[in-house]
Amino acid sequence: MTETNARNHPAVEKYAQHVNPAFVKLLGVFGYGRAFTRGRDVWIWDHEDNKYLDALSSFGAANLGHNHPRIIARLQRLLTEDALNFVHVGPSIHQGELAARLARAAGPPLEIASICNTGAEAVEAGMKIARAATGRSAFISCEGGYHGTSLGTLSIMGERRMRKPFEPLLADCLLVPFGDLHSLEAALKPKRAAAFVVDPGLCEAGLITPPEGYLAEAQRLCSKYGTLMVLDEVQTGMGRTGSLFAFQAEGFTPDILALAKSLSGGIAPIGATLTSAKIHHKAFGSMDQFDLHFTTFGGNAMSCAAALETLDVLEDEGLVTNSRELGARLLADLRARLDGHPLVRDVRGRGLFIAIELGPTDAGWMNRLAPSLVSAVSKAMFGQWAAVKLLERGVICQPATQHWDVLKIVPPLTFTQEHADLLVNAVFDVLSEYQGVAPLIKDVTGRVGRQFLTGWSF
Ligand SMILES: Cc1ncc(COP(=O)(O)O)c(C=O)c1O
């Protein structure tokens, strides 16, 4: 498989003209453009029937792989049952069932779930619960954190580029360094923060994991100062890091838990915000408060049925265990194969969430002579370039959205050892071509030049 030109797919022109012209142009800079048309389990096909191994899982939304047959069958059944997708004049049967199931999965005291449609909504619901329950207004979050792009979640976004065009956002939002308990305690001390919003590992900053015990201690500090901890497991949840929810491997329970993405098997839009009955009661517990947080499609039957089936599939197919065990083997294999590579700084991960950090190391003469040049080139393009080269070898993956020098390996949890071996070989082959920045600059400039001459052909 080599470079392809998908311009002839009619949907691409329409997308470029009517949806997001700049995105299509950007895909054309390196020639990443493909019209992906179908997916099944860990495989995705483009319109020319080229087959790709998926190591991205739709940014963590397809933990079950694509179009899991049990989710499809469950939804097909629902569509023949004359089910009411929502009834707002009485309790929703499907929502009740899903909330009870989530409460069982998360464990006490997280027994009340508010179901919505996206990750941003789930986090923002947590922020609203925290304000209403504490009567405080401020929020603390982490530098490098990503929680969505609604105005509320942008206010706690740890990446300035994403926030700036929309400012002023919510007042009273403070960023602290991730993993730094002293800064967190200093921010909590004035007792003005309704919530500390944090994800278990900074997913979009390149899977930065905190020092051991950080999250549990952060929760303890939050409780000490009357702040609620909102744990954003939109990406880490549903088995991604080797336990159903990442907090379950950390020996603590957050006040509020936000879920989304893979919760419905990647098929129906869904998000969920879990908290204790006590906190929920403070926020929305009276008859003049019960409707303060509401959205029409939140908890619709399609999404809830898909989520209930997803939880069953995760259990029946042992996917959380697979994430933990295969993830550990994949991490070890990648580390062994990339050991000593002059442009691989770190290979880290938890479960099937693995990050390869690219950049200068002590090895390689150019790294020693011109580390800032090597660092700048790696930061600006290496991750994206590696993703293009992997695509051309039939593997889909992407760098972290906020750190292009970190390649994320986030495959469906249905990955097998055979898929992992294919992936490791492809990563090794691609990175082996670049033992220094000179071949990287040569290849990238050559490709960009050619793409320029074709008018950034998709
Ligand atoms: C950790 C985290 N939180 C929240 C979100 C926002 O989710 P959504 O895109 O469904 O709004 C994302 C999306 O990537 C995420 O990774």
Ligand as a Chemical Component Dictionary entry (heavy atoms), coordinates in Angstrom:
data_LIG
# 
_chem_comp.id                   LIG 
_chem_comp.type                 NON-POLYMER 
_chem_comp.pdbx_formal_charge   0 
_chem_comp.three_letter_code    LIG 
# 
loop_
_chem_comp_atom.comp_id 
_chem_comp_atom.atom_id 
_chem_comp_atom.alt_atom_id 
_chem_comp_atom.type_symbol 
_chem_comp_atom.charge 
_chem_comp_atom.model_Cartn_x 
_chem_comp_atom.model_Cartn_y 
_chem_comp_atom.model_Cartn_z 
_chem_comp_atom.pdbx_ordinal 
LIG C1 C1 C 0 -10.239 12.937 28.498 1  
LIG C2 C2 C 0 -11.329 13.508 27.634 2  
LIG N1 N1 N 0 -12.338 14.182 28.208 3  
LIG C3 C3 C 0 -13.340 14.701 27.487 4  
LIG C4 C4 C 0 -13.362 14.580 26.114 5  
LIG C5 C5 C 0 -14.477 15.190 25.323 6  
LIG O1 O1 O 0 -15.297 14.189 24.788 7  
LIG P1 P1 P 0 -16.259 14.524 23.561 8  
LIG O2 O2 O 0 -15.392 14.726 22.372 9  
LIG O3 O3 O 0 -17.155 13.316 23.437 10 
LIG O4 O4 O 0 -17.024 15.749 23.926 11 
LIG C6 C6 C 0 -12.328 13.899 25.472 12 
LIG C7 C7 C 0 -12.306 13.780 24.014 13 
LIG O5 O5 O 0 -11.353 13.377 23.390 14 
LIG C8 C8 C 0 -11.278 13.348 26.245 15 
LIG O6 O6 O 0 -10.254 12.684 25.683 16 
# 
loop_
_chem_comp_bond.comp_id 
_chem_comp_bond.atom_id_1 
_chem_comp_bond.atom_id_2 
_chem_comp_bond.value_order 
_chem_comp_bond.pdbx_ordinal 
LIG C1 C2 SING 1  
LIG C2 N1 SING 2  
LIG C2 C8 DOUB 3  
LIG N1 C3 DOUB 4  
LIG C3 C4 SING 5  
LIG C4 C5 SING 6  
LIG C4 C6 DOUB 7  
LIG C5 O1 SING 8  
LIG O1 P1 SING 9  
LIG P1 O2 DOUB 10 
LIG P1 O3 SING 11 
LIG P1 O4 SING 12 
LIG C6 C7 SING 13 
LIG C6 C8 SING 14 
LIG C7 O5 DOUB 15 
LIG C8 O6 SING 16 
# 
